[in-house]
Amino acid sequence: MNKYNPKNERTKRKYFEYQKEANRKSTSTIDNVRKAIDRYEQFTDYADLKTFKKQKAVAFKRALAQTVRKDTGKPLSKATVNSSLRHLKDFFRWLAYQKGYRKIDVTQIEYLNLTRKEVMEARSRRLKRYPTLEQIKAALESMPANNDVEKRSKALMAFMALTGIRDGAIASLKLKHIRLDRNLVEQLPDEVNTKFSKTIYTHFFPVGDEVKQIFVDWIRYLREELLFNDDDPVFPATKMGHNENLEFEPIGLEPIHWKSAGQIRKIVNAAFGAAGIECFTPHSFRDMLVRLGEQVCRSPEEFKAWSQSLGHSSPLTTFTNYGPIDTNRQGEILEQLQSRDAEISPNEMLKRLYDRQFKDSETT
């Protein structure tokens, strides 16, 4: 069985360049596109891409629906299947206009579509799993801080609760981006790996003085004890060395950035696991903060400030993109509304947010 097709590789390289430079797609999005095309190539035994026909499209679509994930042993989710086919359709539409591939019938690309029912299932929202602030605090209390590596891990958990900053950005933060005097983190896209390369000013969220203090103490420790400077990472990589048995083990920290966010995910999983709490992803801290904001904010202006600290250009993004309210919380809210008048109804909140957004757009 073939493992790659040189001609296909050259063509794909051009497409990835097109996606990056012309369509301004992120590296993570292009990686997903690459996976989708690779799945198709593996199915066709790396046949020339110009041999695409509707028969292959239908057969691949059925095979993809039966593909089993290696890590879980379960079939791919409908959402994954749908996004893979969507990436593949975009690729073949582009390919059909390239020299040497113009015999591809663009109408046959539509045979990669799922049924309407399957698309609805793929797009349906699931209730998101996220930790409560109390669970995060419980995990923090159980985390040791006997050495530099443990102190860093504990400070990382506190920082994620305090700011909700994405793990990719966290891995690239430098000490100069932390403004303790203003309770602020400056995410500048030329130095920090922010989503869509946006400039984001994140103020600390009100999650408790004890959480904030863990992070403040960490920054002071880096500067005063480890003598880190402005360009050193906020969360430095682990330094490895030999122990007395000549085995590799962590021996401290070194002032270099993590190469990826993978280590952050491991630290979060370990922290929750050690506390006997179900594991959550780093991104779920953002969901926790969104829910907290919905509870404590009492005006459109307050929620807009909350939303901006999460890096959202509009509060409507925060309202609509972070899933529905948990069903248990939904019931609690309705019970509370029976006994008291709400200071501002959700509909009124949304109306004011729409009005505020349009007013802002008129002045820009």
Beta strands, then each sheet from edge to edge (+ up, - down):
strand 1: 178-179
strand 2: 184-187
strand 3: 200-203
strand 4: 237-242
strand 5: 248-254
sheet 1: 1+ 2- 3+
sheet 2: 4+ 5-
end
